[in-house]
Amino acid sequence: MTGSVHLATGAASALLIQNYLSVKYDWRYNIGRRYFFGFVAGLLSHIIFDAFPHAEYSLHGEALMALLCLEGVVMMAVIPSWQGPVMAQLLTWGMIGAALPDAFHFAGDYFDIEWLKQAHSLLHVFHGEVVFVYMSHPIQVMIAIAAVIYVRIKSS
């Protein structure tokens, strides 16, 4: 799955999970809890979307790292809410949660850290196992766009 899908769906999941948390007086109530659940929702979105068979990047090494950094910059530009720092941080925590499993993979391989490799394997235990639809690159672009639109509408 592309980085854009993970980042966009992570932010959308972080925002969506807020509907199921209690609200007391105003939205900023117990913000640490909201950030935590936003992070967990982003992490779960990564696991869920990676469960579907999907197209992967054809790039490797430094070219792949450059592309992922570019996607991260673009997503940080289009996703965070201008509503204020609380919402922007919530969306960012969702994106961090969604990026973490693949960050474990890259860091584990690059630095040869076994526990990161094992964590990556554990978080990808269902990778490509849900044979329902193949997520081609065009489908992934549509998912990312839909998630960005959801976030932009709901966070405003």
C-alpha positions as CSV (number, residue, x, y, z in Angstrom):
1,M,0.0,0.0,0.0
2,T,1.3,3.5,-0.8
3,G,2.4,5.9,1.9
4,S,-0.3,8.3,0.9
5,V,-3.1,5.8,1.6
6,H,-1.7,5.0,5.0
7,L,-1.2,8.6,6.0
8,A,-4.6,9.7,4.7
9,T,-6.5,6.8,6.2
10,G,-4.6,7.2,9.4
11,A,-5.7,10.8,9.7
12,A,-9.3,9.9,8.8
13,S,-9.3,7.0,11.3
14,A,-8.0,9.3,14.1
15,L,-10.9,11.7,13.3
16,L,-13.5,9.0,13.0
17,I,-12.7,7.4,16.3
18,Q,-13.4,10.7,18.1
19,N,-17.2,10.1,17.4
20,Y,-17.0,7.2,19.9
21,L,-15.2,9.0,22.7
22,S,-17.2,10.8,25.4
23,V,-17.5,14.6,25.1
24,K,-17.5,16.8,28.2
25,Y,-18.0,20.5,27.8
26,D,-15.9,20.9,24.7
27,W,-14.0,18.9,22.2
28,R,-10.6,19.5,23.9
29,Y,-11.7,17.5,27.0
30,N,-9.1,14.9,27.9
31,I,-6.9,15.6,24.8
32,G,-4.2,13.1,25.7
33,R,-6.8,10.3,25.5
34,R,-8.0,11.6,22.2
35,Y,-4.5,11.6,20.8
36,F,-3.8,8.1,22.1
37,F,-7.0,6.7,20.5
38,G,-6.2,8.7,17.3
39,F,-2.8,7.0,17.2
40,V,-4.3,3.5,17.8
41,A,-6.9,4.1,15.1
42,G,-4.2,5.1,12.6
43,L,-2.2,2.0,13.5
44,L,-5.4,-0.2,13.0
45,S,-6.1,1.5,9.7
46,H,-2.7,0.4,8.5
47,I,-3.3,-3.2,9.5
48,I,-6.7,-3.2,7.9
49,F,-5.8,-1.7,4.6
50,D,-2.6,-3.9,4.3
51,A,-4.8,-7.0,4.7
52,F,-6.1,-6.5,1.2
53,P,-3.9,-7.6,-1.7
54,H,-2.4,-4.5,-3.1
55,A,0.1,-3.0,-5.5
56,E,3.5,-2.1,-3.9
57,Y,6.1,0.4,-4.9
58,S,8.4,-0.7,-7.7
59,L,11.2,1.5,-6.4
60,H,13.7,0.5,-3.8
61,G,16.5,2.0,-1.7
62,E,17.1,5.7,-1.8
63,A,14.6,6.3,-4.6
64,L,11.9,4.8,-2.5
65,M,12.9,6.8,0.6
66,A,12.8,10.0,-1.5
67,L,9.3,9.1,-2.8
68,L,8.0,8.3,0.7
69,C,9.4,11.6,2.1
70,L,7.7,13.5,-0.8
71,E,4.4,11.7,-0.1
72,G,4.8,12.6,3.6
73,V,5.4,16.3,2.9
74,V,2.4,16.4,0.5
75,M,0.1,14.7,3.0
76,M,1.3,17.0,5.8
77,A,0.4,19.9,3.5
78,V,-3.1,18.8,2.5
79,I,-4.3,16.9,5.6
80,P,-3.7,18.9,8.8
81,S,-6.6,21.1,9.8
82,W,-6.4,24.8,10.0
83,Q,-9.0,24.7,12.8
84,G,-6.2,24.8,15.4
85,P,-3.3,23.0,16.9
86,V,-5.4,20.4,18.7
87,M,-7.0,19.1,15.5
88,A,-3.7,19.3,13.6
89,Q,-2.0,17.2,16.3
90,L,-4.8,14.7,16.4
91,L,-4.5,14.1,12.7
92,T,-0.8,14.0,12.9
93,W,-1.0,11.3,15.6
94,G,-3.2,9.3,13.3
95,M,-0.7,9.6,10.5
96,I,2.1,8.5,12.8
97,G,0.2,5.5,13.9
98,A,-0.5,4.6,10.3
99,A,3.1,5.0,9.3
100,L,4.7,3.2,12.2
101,P,4.5,-0.4,10.9
102,D,6.4,0.4,7.7
103,A,8.8,2.6,9.6
104,F,9.6,-0.5,11.7
105,H,10.3,-2.3,8.5
106,F,12.6,0.3,7.0
107,A,14.5,1.0,10.2
108,G,14.8,-2.7,11.0
109,D,16.3,-3.5,7.7
110,Y,18.5,-0.4,7.5
111,F,19.9,-0.7,11.0
112,D,19.6,-4.5,11.2
113,I,17.5,-4.3,14.4
114,E,15.8,-7.6,15.0
115,W,13.0,-6.5,17.3
116,L,11.9,-3.9,14.7
117,K,11.8,-6.6,12.1
118,Q,9.7,-8.8,14.4
119,A,7.4,-6.0,15.3
120,H,6.9,-5.3,11.6
121,S,6.1,-9.0,10.9
122,L,3.6,-9.1,13.8
123,L,1.8,-6.0,12.6
124,H,1.6,-7.4,9.1
125,V,0.4,-10.9,10.0
126,F,-2.7,-10.4,7.8
127,H,-0.8,-8.7,5.0
128,G,-2.6,-9.5,1.7
129,E,-4.8,-12.2,3.3
130,V,-8.3,-10.7,2.7
131,V,-8.9,-11.7,-0.9
132,F,-11.8,-9.5,-1.6
133,V,-10.5,-6.9,-4.1
134,Y,-7.0,-6.1,-5.4
135,M,-6.0,-2.6,-4.5
136,S,-4.3,-1.3,-7.6
137,H,-2.5,2.0,-7.7
138,P,-5.6,3.8,-9.2
139,I,-7.8,2.4,-6.4
140,Q,-5.2,3.5,-3.8
141,V,-5.2,7.0,-5.2
142,M,-9.0,7.1,-5.0
143,I,-8.9,5.9,-1.3
144,A,-6.3,8.5,-0.4
145,I,-8.4,11.3,-2.1
146,A,-11.6,10.2,-0.4
147,A,-9.8,10.1,3.0
148,V,-8.3,13.6,2.5
149,I,-11.8,14.9,1.5
150,Y,-13.3,13.3,4.6
151,V,-10.7,14.8,6.9
152,R,-11.0,18.3,5.3
153,I,-14.8,18.3,5.6
154,K,-15.0,16.8,9.1
155,S,-12.1,18.8,10.6
156,S,-13.4,22.2,9.5
